[in-house]
Amino acid sequence: MNAELKKSNGELQVELGAIQSIGNIIPICAWCGHKIKNANDEWISVEKYIMNHIEAEVSHGMCPGCQEGFISEFKGRGGAADTQVV
């Protein structure tokens, strides 16, 4: 039972740390929105910031708005008319 309580307490501490870090203000570039200023006053990518602050990997995808822009640009350059991004 004591081991279970210690494990549960450890898990709660991890979750509390995550909640506290979410509550902080994160300075992100107002112009491009792609860089975050870290504690060392360095501007780093959003992906790098996330990987440094949470226990997760970053995966890339394409939101619907960017997908439309990509397809329009691709078609404008002579790309196939039936282009579909998955």
C-alpha positions, -999 to +999 in steps of 0.1 A: +000+000+000+028+024+008+044+018-026+011+026-043+008+058-024+044+068-034+037+060-070+004+080-070+021+109-052+049+109-079+023+109-107+004+138-090+037+158-087+044+153-124+009+165-133+011+195-109+044+205-126+027+203-160-002+225-148+021+250-133+042+253-164+010+258-185+000+287-162+032+307-170+033+334-197+053+322-228+067+351-249+061+342-285+071+364-315+042+387-324+054+389-360+060+354-371+046+333-343+073+307-348+098+316-321+096+316-283+120+335-261+134+311-234+148+319-200+182+327-215+166+354-238+173+332-268+146+329-296+140+292-303+115+273-324+082+264-309+090+227-315+123+229-296+106+248-267+079+222-264+104+193-265+125+210-237+095+217-214+072+186-217+078+149-220+065+145-255+076+144-291+065+169-317+047+156-348+041+177-379+009+179-398-009+205-419-040+224-407-069+229-432-060+266-438-024+258-447-035+228-467-057+251-489-029+276-494-005+248-502-028+232-528-036+266-544+001+275-546+009+240-560-018+243-586-006+278-595+028+263-603+014+237-627+007+210-602-019+183-607-055+195-605-066+166-582-040+172-556-050+158-522-029+162-490-036+136-464 
